[in-house]
Amino acid sequence: MARNTQVAADHNAPPITRILAEFVAGHPSRGWSDAVVDHEAHRTFLNWLGCAVGAARHEAVEAALAAVRELQPAPQATVLGRADKVDMASAAMLNGISSHTFDFDDTHLKTIIHPAGPVASALLALAEHIGSSGRELLDALVLGIDVACRLGNTVYPDHYDRGWHITGTTGMLGAAAGCARLLGLNAERTAMALGIAASQPIGLREQFGTMTKPFHPGGAARAGLMAALMARHGYTASPRALEAPRGWAQVVSTKHAWNEVTDALGQRFEISFNSYKPFACGIVIHPSIDACVQLHERGIAPDSVERIELKVHSLVLELTGKKEPADGLQGKFSVYHGCAAGLIFGRAAEEEFADDIVSRADVVALRRKVVATVDDSIGEASADVTAVLADGRREHVFVEHAIGSLQRPMSDGDLERKFHGLSDAVLGARQCDGLLKACWSLGEAPDVRGLCSLARPQGDGSVE
């Protein structure tokens, strides 16, 4: 039987590979509003670094590092939060894994991309090896995130709905762009870096709730860094790898909003729309947790609750509908556990997603009292929660936008407290104070290696 090989495609797509390459290679340093973009770049880097250091001793990082050690890597770049140094590609991968392990990293809410994981992980490893300045790193971070998120805008939500984990499948492109910028590649070689990276989309949503989910930004960071290094040495790719009928965008998605790449390019920067998590789990659970934290603050005792009536958008239950999570990683994808944690503890940081908390009797009991229903009149960023009490009272909370959203952003002070909460146990409070200062002054740092040194345990590795 003859096979029809003709698949519908747009043969008149604009040359976005070339457009993005010229933008990344030619945009001036600090070519944006300091008040918004540059400050957000520092916030993004600080939040990413705290997440990476905080998870440095997690079993997922231990397992990945054990595999890297078998390759006998050269000590080129720091594994954040550890005394280890490995080759820069492996450091990019390991730091990408650790930054996403707690699911506590940044979120570009329009696409649900966690952009710093792939982009910052690749950039810091490369910057440490070649001795880049902090300004060079920040410029590359802003531009790399812009590439990843603009391409995400182009294919979201169709691409994500199909089952791709968009952080990994755009992250290698953002990492390649950022590393090309850091290496000083011209537009032609930057286009080759994007082309090489385009053949390496990483991440399936099936992996959510396992160690492989944080591998996605780690693998994307390594792929993007390697793509830029290969392009630097003359390795070639299709100059239309992003937009061609059989190129990245048209293969991974049926939606191709090309204007999302070109609209206000160089004037509007996607990092300006980055947000930061107060809760260590999937972003769609946050409104539900926020509501339950508010119930906790009203003094609602868990043992007085007969049931929790939860109304959410259908995407919430699709992504986080695990009623009986078996461990902490699965708990991060259980809106039922998130609600229980918010009401019992009044918070949902990494500790509330520990394996022993997920299986604790009182947490399990309250989790089973959560009755979730879909109401698509409620937006993805909202939640309607009612605690029905044993005495018949009903306590209602509607959250339109959760804390941490663009409408209710975390302050600089909030981010600093989050940083200490993640990193003090790894590096000690005094060292973390110095690391925080280094993050805030990164744009003035002549060499990023000083910051990298502060991100490794000092002396015998003990913390104060």
C-alpha positions as CSV (number, residue, x, y, z in Angstrom):
1,M,0.0,0.0,0.0
2,A,1.4,3.4,-0.9
3,R,2.2,5.7,1.9
4,N,1.3,9.4,1.8
5,T,4.3,11.3,2.8
6,Q,2.8,14.8,2.3
7,V,2.2,16.5,5.6
8,A,0.8,19.9,5.8
9,A,3.4,22.5,6.5
10,D,4.0,26.3,6.2
11,H,6.5,26.8,3.3
12,N,6.5,30.5,3.7
13,A,7.7,30.9,7.3
14,P,9.9,33.9,8.1
15,P,13.6,33.2,8.6
16,I,13.4,33.2,12.3
17,T,16.7,31.2,12.7
18,R,18.6,34.0,11.0
19,I,16.5,36.7,12.8
20,L,17.2,35.3,16.2
21,A,20.9,34.7,15.4
22,E,21.4,38.3,14.3
23,F,19.6,39.5,17.4
24,V,21.7,37.4,19.8
25,A,25.0,38.2,18.1
26,G,24.4,41.9,17.6
27,H,22.2,43.3,20.4
28,P,24.2,45.7,22.5
29,S,25.3,44.9,26.0
30,R,22.8,46.2,28.6
31,G,20.5,47.2,25.7
32,W,17.4,47.4,27.9
33,S,15.8,49.2,30.8
34,D,17.9,48.8,33.9
35,A,14.9,49.3,36.1
36,V,13.1,46.2,34.8
37,V,15.2,43.8,32.8
38,D,18.5,44.1,34.5
39,H,17.0,43.8,38.0
40,E,14.9,40.9,36.9
41,A,18.1,39.2,35.5
42,H,19.7,39.5,38.9
43,R,16.5,38.1,40.6
44,T,16.3,35.2,38.1
45,F,20.0,34.3,38.6
46,L,19.7,34.5,42.4
47,N,16.5,32.4,42.5
48,W,18.1,29.8,40.2
49,L,21.3,29.6,42.2
50,G,19.4,29.1,45.5
51,C,17.4,26.3,44.0
52,A,20.5,24.6,42.6
53,V,22.5,24.9,45.8
54,G,19.6,23.8,47.9
55,A,19.2,20.5,46.0
56,A,22.9,19.8,45.8
57,R,22.7,16.7,48.1
58,H,19.5,15.3,46.7
59,E,19.6,11.6,45.6
60,A,18.9,12.6,42.0
61,V,22.0,14.8,42.0
62,E,24.0,12.1,43.7
63,A,23.0,9.5,41.1
64,A,23.7,11.8,38.1
65,L,27.1,12.9,39.6
66,A,28.0,9.2,40.1
67,A,27.4,8.6,36.4
68,V,29.4,11.7,35.4
69,R,32.4,10.5,37.5
70,E,32.5,7.3,35.5
71,L,33.5,9.5,32.5
72,Q,36.5,10.8,34.5
73,P,35.7,14.4,33.6
74,A,38.3,17.2,33.7
75,P,37.7,19.7,36.5
76,Q,36.5,22.7,34.5
77,A,33.4,24.0,36.3
78,T,31.7,23.9,39.7
79,V,28.9,21.6,40.8
80,L,26.9,24.1,42.8
81,G,26.7,23.4,46.5
82,R,29.4,20.7,46.4
83,A,33.2,20.5,46.4
84,D,33.2,18.8,43.1
85,K,34.4,20.3,39.8
86,V,33.7,18.4,36.5
87,D,33.8,19.2,32.8
88,M,31.7,22.2,31.9
89,A,29.1,20.2,29.9
90,S,28.5,17.9,32.9
91,A,28.4,20.8,35.3
92,A,25.7,22.4,33.1
93,M,23.7,19.2,33.2
94,L,24.2,18.6,37.0
95,N,23.3,22.2,37.9
96,G,20.3,22.1,35.6
97,I,19.1,18.9,37.4
98,S,19.7,20.4,40.9
99,S,18.0,23.7,40.0
100,H,14.8,21.9,39.0
101,T,14.8,19.0,41.5
102,F,12.7,20.8,44.1
103,D,10.4,22.3,41.4
104,F,11.0,25.6,43.1
105,D,12.5,27.5,40.2
106,D,11.4,30.4,38.1
107,T,8.4,30.3,35.7
108,H,7.5,32.2,32.6
109,L,3.8,32.0,33.2
110,K,2.7,32.5,29.6
111,T,4.3,29.2,28.6
112,I,5.1,27.4,31.9
113,I,8.7,27.4,30.9
114,H,11.3,27.4,33.7
115,P,13.9,29.3,31.7
116,A,16.8,29.7,34.1
117,G,17.3,26.0,34.6
118,P,18.7,25.3,31.1
119,V,20.0,28.8,30.3
120,A,21.7,29.8,33.5
121,S,23.1,26.3,34.1
122,A,24.8,26.3,30.7
123,L,26.1,29.9,31.0
124,L,27.6,29.7,34.5
125,A,29.5,26.5,33.6
126,L,30.9,28.1,30.4
127,A,31.5,31.5,32.1
128,E,33.5,29.9,34.9
129,H,35.7,28.0,32.5
130,I,36.5,30.9,30.2
131,G,36.6,33.6,32.9
132,S,33.7,35.7,31.8
133,S,32.6,38.8,33.6
134,G,29.3,39.1,35.4
135,R,28.0,41.6,32.9
136,E,28.8,39.2,30.0
137,L,26.9,36.4,31.8
138,L,23.9,38.6,32.5
139,D,23.7,39.9,28.9
140,A,23.8,36.3,27.7
141,L,21.2,35.2,30.3
142,V,18.7,37.9,29.2
143,L,19.2,37.1,25.5
144,G,19.1,33.3,26.0
145,I,15.9,33.4,28.0
146,D,14.4,35.7,25.4
147,V,15.1,33.1,22.7
148,A,13.7,30.2,24.7
149,C,10.5,32.0,25.8
150,R,9.8,33.6,22.4
151,L,10.1,30.2,20.7
152,G,7.9,28.8,23.5
153,N,5.3,31.5,22.8
154,T,5.4,30.4,19.2
155,V,4.3,26.8,19.8
156,Y,2.5,27.0,23.2
157,P,0.0,25.5,24.2
158,D,-0.3,23.0,21.3
159,H,3.3,21.8,21.8
160,Y,2.8,21.3,25.6
161,D,-0.6,19.7,25.2
162,R,0.9,17.1,22.9
163,G,3.1,15.9,25.8
164,W,6.4,17.8,25.4
165,H,8.0,19.3,28.5
166,I,8.5,22.8,27.1
167,T,11.3,23.7,29.5
168,G,13.5,21.1,28.0
169,T,12.3,21.4,24.4
170,T,13.0,25.2,24.3
171,G,15.8,25.3,26.9
172,M,18.4,23.8,24.6
173,L,17.8,26.6,22.2
174,G,18.0,29.3,24.9
175,A,21.1,27.7,26.2
176,A,22.7,27.5,22.8
177,A,21.9,31.2,22.1
178,G,23.2,32.3,25.5
179,C,26.4,30.3,25.1
180,A,26.9,31.6,21.6
181,R,26.7,35.1,22.9
182,L,29.1,34.4,25.7
183,L,31.6,32.9,23.2
184,G,31.3,36.0,21.0
185,L,30.1,34.0,18.0
186,N,29.0,36.0,14.9
187,A,25.4,35.7,13.5
188,E,26.3,32.9,11.1
189,R,27.8,30.7,13.7
190,T,25.1,31.6,16.2
191,A,22.6,30.3,13.6
192,M,24.5,27.1,13.4
193,A,24.4,26.7,17.2
194,L,20.6,27.2,17.1
195,G,20.5,24.6,14.3
196,I,22.5,22.0,16.1
197,A,20.4,22.6,19.3
198,A,17.2,22.3,17.3
199,S,17.8,18.6,16.7
200,Q,18.0,18.0,20.5
201,P,14.5,18.7,22.0
202,I,14.5,17.1,25.5
203,G,11.6,16.2,27.7
204,L,8.3,14.3,27.9
205,R,5.5,15.1,30.4
206,E,5.2,11.4,31.1
207,Q,8.3,11.9,33.3
208,F,6.6,14.3,35.7
209,G,6.9,13.1,39.3
210,T,10.2,11.2,38.6
211,M,13.9,12.1,38.7
212,T,13.9,12.4,34.9
213,K,11.8,15.6,35.0
214,P,14.7,17.6,36.4
215,F,17.0,15.9,33.9
216,H,15.1,17.8,31.2
217,P,16.6,21.3,32.0
218,G,19.9,19.6,32.8
219,G,20.0,17.7,29.5
220,A,18.9,20.9,27.7
221,A,21.7,22.9,29.3
222,R,24.3,20.4,28.2
223,A,22.9,20.1,24.7
224,G,22.8,23.9,24.2
225,L,26.4,24.4,25.5
226,M,27.7,21.6,23.3
227,A,25.8,23.1,20.3
228,A,27.5,26.5,20.8
229,L,31.0,24.9,21.2
230,M,30.5,22.8,18.1
231,A,29.4,25.8,16.1
232,R,32.4,27.7,17.4
233,H,34.6,25.1,15.7
234,G,32.8,25.2,12.4
235,Y,30.2,22.4,12.8
236,T,27.2,23.1,10.5
237,A,23.5,22.8,10.6
238,S,20.5,23.9,8.5
239,P,20.3,27.7,8.4
240,R,16.5,27.2,8.6
241,A,16.4,24.6,11.4
242,L,13.8,26.4,13.4
243,E,11.2,27.4,10.8
244,A,11.6,24.9,7.8
245,P,8.7,22.6,7.0
246,R,10.7,19.8,8.7
247,G,12.4,22.1,11.2
248,W,11.9,22.3,15.0
249,A,8.7,24.4,15.3
250,Q,6.7,22.6,12.6
251,V,7.8,19.2,13.8
252,V,7.0,19.7,17.5
253,S,3.8,21.7,17.2
254,T,0.8,22.4,15.0
255,K,0.8,26.0,16.2
256,H,3.4,28.3,14.7
257,A,2.8,31.9,15.7
258,W,5.9,33.3,14.0
259,N,5.1,36.8,15.1
260,E,5.8,35.8,18.7
261,V,9.5,35.7,17.7
262,T,9.6,39.0,15.9
263,D,7.1,41.3,17.7
264,A,9.0,44.0,19.6
265,L,12.2,41.9,19.4
266,G,15.0,43.8,21.2
267,Q,12.4,46.1,22.9
268,R,10.3,43.7,25.0
269,F,12.2,41.1,26.9
270,E,10.5,37.9,28.2
271,I,12.6,37.9,31.4
272,S,10.4,40.8,32.5
273,F,7.6,38.3,32.7
274,N,9.4,35.8,34.9
275,S,7.9,34.8,38.2
276,Y,9.3,33.0,41.3
277,K,7.7,30.2,43.3
278,P,6.9,30.5,47.0
279,F,5.8,26.8,47.0
280,A,8.0,23.9,45.9
281,C,5.7,22.2,43.4
282,G,4.0,22.5,40.0
283,I,2.9,26.1,39.4
284,V,-0.8,25.2,38.8
285,I,-1.1,24.0,42.4
286,H,-0.1,27.3,43.8
287,P,-3.5,29.0,43.9
288,S,-5.0,26.0,45.8
289,I,-2.1,26.1,48.3
290,D,-2.4,29.8,48.7
291,A,-6.1,29.4,49.5
292,C,-5.4,26.7,52.1
293,V,-2.6,28.8,53.6
294,Q,-5.2,31.6,54.1
295,L,-7.5,29.1,55.8
296,H,-4.6,28.1,58.1
297,E,-4.0,31.8,58.9
298,R,-7.7,32.1,59.8
299,G,-7.1,29.5,62.5
300,I,-8.9,26.6,60.8
301,A,-7.7,23.4,62.5
302,P,-7.2,20.4,60.3
303,D,-9.1,18.1,62.6
304,S,-12.1,20.3,62.4
305,V,-12.4,19.9,58.6
306,E,-15.0,17.5,57.3
307,R,-14.0,18.1,53.7
308,I,-12.3,20.6,51.4
309,E,-14.2,21.5,48.3
310,L,-11.8,22.5,45.6
311,K,-12.8,23.9,42.2
312,V,-10.1,24.3,39.6
313,H,-9.4,24.5,35.9
314,S,-9.2,21.1,34.1
315,L,-5.4,21.6,33.5
316,V,-4.8,21.4,37.3
317,L,-6.2,17.9,37.6
318,E,-4.6,16.8,34.3
319,L,-1.1,17.8,35.6
320,T,-1.5,17.4,39.4
321,G,-4.3,15.0,39.9
322,K,-2.4,12.3,41.9
323,K,-4.6,11.4,44.8
324,E,-2.2,9.1,46.5
325,P,1.3,10.3,45.9
326,A,3.9,7.6,46.9
327,D,6.8,10.0,47.6
328,G,7.9,13.6,47.6
329,L,8.5,13.8,43.9
330,Q,4.9,12.6,43.2
331,G,3.6,14.9,46.0
332,K,4.8,17.9,43.9
333,F,2.2,16.8,41.3
334,S,-0.7,16.3,43.7
335,V,-3.0,19.2,44.3
336,Y,-4.5,17.1,47.1
337,H,-1.2,17.0,48.9
338,G,-0.6,20.7,48.3
339,C,-3.9,21.6,49.9
340,A,-3.3,19.4,52.9
341,A,0.2,20.9,53.4
342,G,-1.0,24.4,53.1
343,L,-3.7,23.9,55.7
344,I,-1.6,21.9,58.1
345,F,1.7,23.8,57.9
346,G,0.7,27.2,56.6
347,R,3.4,26.8,53.9
348,A,4.6,24.4,51.2
349,A,8.4,24.7,50.9
350,E,10.6,21.8,50.1
351,E,10.3,20.3,53.6
352,E,6.5,19.9,53.1
353,F,7.2,17.6,50.1
354,A,9.6,15.3,51.9
355,D,8.8,11.6,51.6
356,D,8.0,11.3,55.3
357,I,5.6,14.2,55.2
358,V,3.8,12.9,52.1
359,S,3.2,9.6,53.9
360,R,2.4,11.1,57.4
361,A,-0.9,9.9,58.7
362,D,-2.5,13.3,59.4
363,V,-1.4,14.6,56.0
364,V,-2.8,11.5,54.3
365,A,-6.1,11.8,56.2
366,L,-6.6,15.5,55.3
367,R,-5.5,14.9,51.7
368,R,-8.3,12.3,51.4
369,K,-10.8,14.9,52.5
370,V,-10.0,17.1,49.4
371,V,-12.8,16.8,46.8
372,A,-11.6,18.4,43.6
373,T,-13.9,19.2,40.7
374,V,-13.3,20.8,37.3
375,D,-14.8,24.2,36.6
376,D,-13.4,25.7,33.4
377,S,-15.0,29.0,34.2
378,I,-12.1,29.3,36.7
379,G,-8.8,30.3,35.1
380,E,-5.7,28.2,35.2
381,A,-4.2,30.7,37.6
382,S,-7.1,30.7,40.1
383,A,-8.7,28.4,42.6
384,D,-12.0,28.3,44.6
385,V,-11.6,26.5,48.0
386,T,-14.2,25.9,50.7
387,A,-13.5,24.2,54.0
388,V,-16.6,22.5,55.3
389,L,-16.2,22.1,59.0
390,A,-17.6,19.5,61.3
391,D,-19.9,22.1,63.0
392,G,-21.5,23.0,59.7
393,R,-19.6,26.2,59.0
394,R,-18.2,26.9,55.6
395,E,-15.0,28.9,55.2
396,H,-14.5,30.1,51.6
397,V,-11.4,31.5,49.8
398,F,-11.2,32.4,46.1
399,V,-7.7,33.1,44.8
400,E,-7.6,34.9,41.5
401,H,-3.8,35.1,41.4
402,A,-1.5,33.3,43.8
403,I,1.4,34.8,45.7
404,G,4.4,34.7,43.4
405,S,2.4,35.6,40.3
406,L,3.1,38.7,38.3
407,Q,0.1,40.3,39.9
408,R,1.4,39.4,43.4
409,P,5.1,39.1,42.9
410,M,7.7,38.0,45.5
411,S,9.7,40.9,46.7
412,D,13.5,40.9,46.8
413,G,13.3,40.2,50.5
414,D,11.1,37.2,49.9
415,L,13.6,35.9,47.4
416,E,16.4,36.4,49.9
417,R,14.5,34.5,52.6
418,K,13.8,31.7,50.1
419,F,17.5,31.6,49.2
420,H,18.6,31.2,52.8
421,G,15.9,28.6,53.4
422,L,17.3,26.5,50.6
423,S,21.0,27.1,50.9
424,D,21.9,27.7,54.6
425,A,21.9,24.0,55.3
426,V,24.3,23.3,52.5
427,L,26.7,26.2,52.8
428,G,26.0,27.9,56.1
429,A,24.3,31.2,56.7
430,R,27.4,33.3,56.8
431,Q,28.6,32.0,53.4
432,C,25.1,32.4,52.0
433,D,25.1,36.0,53.0
434,G,28.3,36.5,50.9
435,L,26.8,34.5,48.0
436,L,23.7,36.7,48.1
437,K,25.8,39.8,47.9
438,A,27.7,38.3,45.0
439,C,24.4,37.6,43.2
440,W,23.1,41.1,43.6
441,S,26.3,42.7,42.4
442,L,26.9,40.2,39.6
443,G,26.7,42.8,36.9
444,E,29.8,44.5,38.3
445,A,31.8,41.4,38.8
446,P,35.0,41.3,36.7
447,D,35.1,37.5,36.8
448,V,32.3,35.0,37.8
449,R,34.8,32.6,39.4
450,G,34.6,34.4,42.7
451,L,30.9,33.7,42.9
452,C,31.4,30.1,41.9
453,S,33.9,29.7,44.7
454,L,31.3,31.0,47.2
455,A,28.9,28.4,45.9
456,R,31.1,25.5,47.0
457,P,31.5,24.3,50.6
458,Q,34.5,25.8,52.2
459,G,37.2,24.0,54.2
460,D,36.0,20.7,55.6
461,G,32.5,21.2,54.1
462,S,30.8,21.8,57.5
463,V,28.3,24.6,57.8
464,E,27.8,27.2,60.5
